[in-house]
Amino acid sequence: MTSIDRFHHLGHSPVDPVPGSPAPDQAVRNVQVRRAVARLAAVRRVSLRVRSTRGQEGAEPRVDHYLFEHEGRRELRAVMLTPPGPGPWPAVLVCAGRNATLERVTGLLPPDHPGRDVAAHLTGAGFLTLTLDHGLDRWAEPATLGGRDPGDVLDGTLRLRGGSLLGALAEDAGAALDWLRAHPDVAPGRVGLFGHSMGAAVALHAALLREEPLPLCAASHLGTYETMIGRSLAWNQYVALPSILRHADLPDLYAALAPAPLQIQYGTADGRLDPGDAKTAGERIVSGHDTAEILPLPMGHSTGLAEAADFFTRSLAEPAAATPDVPAARVGFDVRARLDILDLVDDALASGALTLGPRGTRLEALASREIGRGTAAVSSGSSALEIALRIVGVEGRTVLVPANTFFATAASAVRAGARVDFVDMEPDGLGMDPEGLRAALAAHEDVAAVVPVHIAGVVSGSLAEVLAECDRRGVAVVEDAAHALGSSLHGRQAGTFGRLAAFSLYPTKIITSGEGGLLSADGADLRRAAHLRDHGKRSFEENLHDDLGSNWRMSELHAAVGLTHLARLAEVLAERTALAEWYDESLAGVPALTRPAVPAGCASNHYKYLALLPEGVDRAALKQRLRAEGVRLAGEVYDVPLHRQPYFARRFAERSFPHAEAFTSRHICLPLFPGMTRAQQERVVRALRDALS
Ligand SMILES: *Cc1c(COP(=O)(O)O)cnc(C)c1O
């Protein structure tokens, strides 16, 4: 019995909670449903390019024929109808049914079916419409299909690679929505979606894949999947995503659009719907989305044109509720990466190798190639630091760390048995001040290690002086490269400067494994690190321990995440660089903000995008003001220097590190994360300009 059968057998639909557990909050459920749809649809964010456009002279409303292409995959035809008179207009993206043609939907030819000319009708009611033709009947010669539905053949082909026709069509519709929203004739924030029959499935999925709420009117597509596809045989399999019933049925998908305005029409004489099934599906939708309108209409497999126009007139009267806030940060796994991770995790679970296995080894090999030095995967950046300092042998001696760094830099030294002292930042950069370092080395005879930190992903130009000074005194350098995976100075990668180096794969870092870290070193140091991370165990077979380490291993499940993410490092760096360069140009328009100079020869990974506030600006008040504008700043690096952290404050009460104090109180970090859009960046810069002028 499959799990779905078992659920039915018990009288539960596949998405009912396990008996006895509390019903999850509907909003949480909706988010889960949307995530499942995103996973199964496996849609990329693509953009449309206009290949050609042709206006129809003298037509009223105005008619424009578009031929789009997106990333060379397929061409997409569309017709835009613009009401007469001056815009901008509220707009509707029209996703037509399987057998509809552009000409009939847009009224260029007389309708061949009641309600077919929905785009013409909506434009007559005052909406700009863009109608898509997915071109299912044009992608293959009929002779090659042997009478099969081209949609079935295409869907079958796409499924071989984990995709689906519905996913591909929703991708088209999503790209068309982006294009439409940016069109100068379209009123900002006033865009809705209409779909009929198969087009309703496309419109529904396109809406589920978006963050902003979009009004949806769906006609003649209502029921439960098993009845529609399995029993009535009136629907092709490609109106549903593969495996969808493991997560949700059609009514749950509609309900998951809440609170966006939703109208669902169905014909009481529609031969393709089961009337009882449609009715109960409608009730189930309303129980999860209480403003949804379910309209049974006296029609066949058709559209109630007046009802649709009325719905959009009401739901597009105002711009959609405020766009979501620009978040401070975001973890960057697109749906392809998530699917790759699931495969690796499944492989690990099936094999039973759950720690110190082949995925960890692959992660190390990939990291070694990126960094240009051997690496050992460990449980965290903090454990990488502690292992490195134990290998150097700092117990009972002094370790020098920057006054401005994360607590873990110093705490790892303390845990390794050292006493820490701090060194100020350089006056005009983010690195360690060589003057301050010389003074600290003079003040302590017993310095075992110095730990420079590449704050914000910037490898300081003063690092050479720090290294030379340590070399002269015979003091080991352990790099804290937690921020700096992928950064370099004069072509040399961060993590290759010190005797050992530590990287963090914590979720806020450039590349993450959930929790995890990497230690980079050479030869005997690297072998010792691998030994220490596994309790100093002599070998896999023997229970003999000849060194005191700890459980600093990385699990195979974490390695699966880290490996998949690290394989995308080049893309991640390219995207961050493009975002940073756009900020560089745009902040020229915000003269109150200055940027710390990036040292010559440093290629930063742009882990943080820093700016310095003018003297006297209250950072907390500024952040609050930006938050009211829907903009969240990223966390500082750092807002409290270590000598002011409660754990150290008493010992360092008499000390001051003026450069670190000035920097920690004056800088801000602009949001910069994978998937950030130009519109979000513009919003950040606008909010900053307003707040600082
Ligand atoms: C994140 C971080 C660490 C610690 O890494 P974890 O993986 O969280 O243990 C150490 N130093 C710096 C500078 C960091 O940013």
The ligand as an SDF file (V2000), in Angstrom:
LIG
                    3D

 15 15  0  0  0  0  0  0  0  0999 V2000
   31.0700   32.9510   11.9060 C   0  0  0  0  0  0  0  0  0  0  0  0
   32.3840   33.2980   12.4390 C   0  0  0  0  0  0  0  0  0  0  0  0
   33.1180   32.4070   13.2310 C   0  0  0  0  0  0  0  0  0  0  0  0
   32.5450   31.1400   13.7800 C   0  0  0  0  0  0  0  0  0  0  0  0
   32.0360   30.2470   12.8500 O   0  0  0  0  0  0  0  0  0  0  0  0
   30.9190   29.1850   13.3070 P   0  0  0  0  0  0  0  0  0  0  0  0
   30.8190   28.3120   12.1090 O   0  0  0  0  0  0  0  0  0  0  0  0
   29.6900   29.9570   13.6010 O   0  0  0  0  0  0  0  0  0  0  0  0
   31.4340   28.4820   14.4900 O   0  0  0  0  0  0  0  0  0  0  0  0
   34.3810   32.7720   13.6180 C   0  0  0  0  0  0  0  0  0  0  0  0
   34.9070   33.9620   13.2810 N   0  0  0  0  0  0  0  0  0  0  0  0
   34.2390   34.8450   12.5220 C   0  0  0  0  0  0  0  0  0  0  0  0
   34.8820   36.1330   12.1470 C   0  0  0  0  0  0  0  0  0  0  0  0
   32.9460   34.5560   12.1140 C   0  0  0  0  0  0  0  0  0  0  0  0
   32.2570   35.4530   11.4050 O   0  0  0  0  0  0  0  0  0  0  0  0
  1  2  1  0
  2  3  1  0
  2 14  2  0
  3  4  1  0
  3 10  2  0
  4  5  1  0
  5  6  1  0
  6  7  2  0
  6  8  1  0
  6  9  1  0
 10 11  1  0
 11 12  2  0
 12 13  1  0
 12 14  1  0
 14 15  1  0
M  END
$$$$
